[in-house]
């Protein structure tokens, strides 16, 4: 089989994540290193909560990142082919940073510092300009774009994720979300407000983008050892400078997850490993390429 490794984004966190994994030395080491690098007890928050703290953007992003890397590194100790034979990798939003570590573009320490800063900057942007995100199920991106166009003339609002042909996420200012949801429901869409702190992948994250760009300019990035599909283009990124550009763009640009999965499937990838908490990516896989096989690796029982 030809397989790809995928990594989840924000929203997949849950209290207790990683508590079973730390019976393995590799996971214990990664969580301990993260606590030291971040100078906070990230491990305890992951394992004990409270959920309100874990769900903060500046906490959940490093938490999911560390958990996902612990999953893939522990799994590789029992299944070495995960590193040696993976065809490609990609990650949803935050998960793109985890994919970059897996592909050898960033080392763990530098990536964790970038993820920490990204989370802090995005949380500040959320506090500065409150917003939110709505999952729209049952409409195409073209139809959603048509419906929200009049609302965009009054408030910041736009497409944030194309997760599947019939699952689109919109992000915008808090004061326009209720009206947006009502307009979309009139078109027979199912609307699910997402449990996130703000309007990610929208113009409301511009302040975070500008400051993160400064740090990314100083980061040491290497060429990937395996192909990586970028969120903002749904195309492979081949060199460090191109990766730097897409990471900057990703903060305010839509995530083209559906196109990313379809690209890999067209090239013969028939199995997708989801490394990290939850099963959000495996669910999206079924909506995009139901012929493909999804394998979740998020707990100790999955690794053995």
PyMOL commands that set and color helices and strands:
alter all, ss='L'
color gray80, all
select helices_A, chain A and resi 21-23+25-38+42-48+51-54+57-78+81-84+95-102+108-128+141-152+174-186+203-218+240-250+257-266+280-288+300-303
alter helices_A, ss='H'
color red, helices_A
select strands_A, chain A and resi 3-7+88-91+131-137+157-164+167-173+190-193+227-229+236-237+271-275+293-297
alter strands_A, ss='S'
color yellow, strands_A
deselect
rebuild
show_as cartoon
